[in-house]
Amino acid sequence: MSKNKISIIAGIICVAFLLLWFSDILPKAAAVSSAEKYMKEQLYGEFYEAEYAEYSPAHDSYFVYFSGGPNPSGEMGTTRHIGVYYRWFPFFVWYDSMYPG
């Protein structure tokens, strides 16, 4: 391949990545992935499954909603909300509804 074709392909890949990132497809996937990693490290976290994620402009972060796990008293079927900062780089968990303090 010539260098011209390689640079065109690299440009198309970069543009596609930027379009996916700024259309909230990749940031939402990164927020879900960060929240799932956090949940695996928590007590009874393996019982929870991610339902959906949404962006909250008031908090400038994503909230990922989990369901199906036990609460501290052992009852199954509870829900849990995990807050993940920031909108464009959602990799930092800052809120867990099980431990709001």
Helices and strands as residue ranges (DSSP letters): H 3-22, H 25-40, G 45-47, E 49-56, E 61-69, E 78-85, E 92-96
